[in-house]
Amino acid sequence: MLKNKQQIGYAVLIVVLLIAIRTFEHTIFYDPFLKYFKEEYAHLPFPQIQTVKLFFSLGFRYYLNSVLSIALLYVLFRDRKFTKFSILLYMILGSILMISFFFVLQFFGEESKMTLFYIRRFIIQPIFLLLFIPAFYYQKRMK
């Protein structure tokens, strides 16, 4: 019983940390697209961007979300194979997303606002966690 309470406590703490990242995103991270995509961006030009600063900020945010997501997956499933597989997936997917984001930003920019919006969404939100939890749960049930 105590072990389940600890597991639930750790899971709740990790979820609270994920929520804190989202709540304080304006103060922690440099992202001119936060405000831009909340407005009527279809008719607005892109905001001024410091590319290197944006790259490191998005990378850091993805890293924080990934570490917390992997920790939550470990707390929920207690399976080293799932954890190692998650780390590999987060590294591969993060690399693909970051390269895609800056490729679209540099070469297509204004004409690919929606593509940029969705790629950025995958970088800044722990969406993969929502995919991995049911997938790992199903995999564990099949064993």
C-alpha positions, 0 to 999 in steps of 0.5 A: 500500500505504501509503495502505491502511495509513493508511486502516486505521489511521484506521478502527481509531483511530475504532473505538477511540474509539467503544469508548472512549465506550461504555466510559467512559459512566458517567464522561463522561455524565449518564444515570440510565437507564444503571443503570436499564435494566440492572436489572429496570426493568419493575417499578421507577419512573423514577429522578430525572431532571434533564431539561436535564442529560440533554438536553445529555448525550444530545445531546453523546453523539449528537454525538460518536458522529455525528462519529466515525461520519461520519469513519469513513464518510469514511475507508472510502469517500472520497466527499464526497457520501456524507459530506454525505448522512451529515451531513444524515441524522445531523442529521435523525435526531438531531433526530427522536430527541431530540424523540421521547425527551423527548416520550415521557419528558414525556408518556408516561413510565412507561407507555412504558418500552420505547419510551423504551429503544429511542429512547434506544438509537438516541441513545447507540449508533452504530447508524446506522453499522451501517446506513450502511456496507452501504448505502454499500458497496452504492451504491458497488458499483452505480456 
